[in-house]
Amino acid sequence: MKYSLLCIVTIVMCSSPDRHSFIEKYEEDNNKLIAFFEKSICSESESLDECYETFFEKELQDMIEKGGYNFTFDKSGVDSLFSEISPEFWNEIWIKNGNNITFNKKGKYFKLLKKLSKNNPYVHKYINSCSMFKYFIITPIMQEIVGVNYDSFDMNNKAYRLFVAIHFISIKSGM
């Protein structure tokens, strides 16, 4: 009887899908990415909602007028950020492919995107837009999905804030 109960408890605990989610497991590194991004785009007087709305409206206008994003942080800032996060965390998001960086389709970040895509059609389109490529790179379609549909992302949800931060940091890293 005790053995059966122990087996059941073990199976239930090990099969819990969110027991060690990407957000929880790498909380410190996730916070660094989000803080870096938000510090780059927000003023101290803005609320979080105002910050993202202002940022996306400006970037959408730049995308229409200039054909691309024109956000404020530079590559050296991204390089510095990469040196501050753990290599294990970095590898869950990105992989090096020669001199290029691409998303790690087998990493925990990609699994987070798949989970988000179940409830958000734009995240679904985002990850599907690269399915035809061997490597998961940011395509113009993905840039448009994020830039045009920003209001479909709940920026009070840490997973969406991380998604947006990683999207823009990836662009600045040369993806």
Secondary structure by P-SEA (a helix, b strand, c coil): caaaaaaaaaaaaaaccccccccccaaaaaaaaaaaaaaacccccccaaaaaaaaaaaaaaaaaacccccccccaaaaaaaaaaccaaaaaacccccccccccccccaaaaaaaaaaaccaaaaaaaacccccccccccaaaaaaaaaaccccccccaaaaaaaaaaaaaaaacc
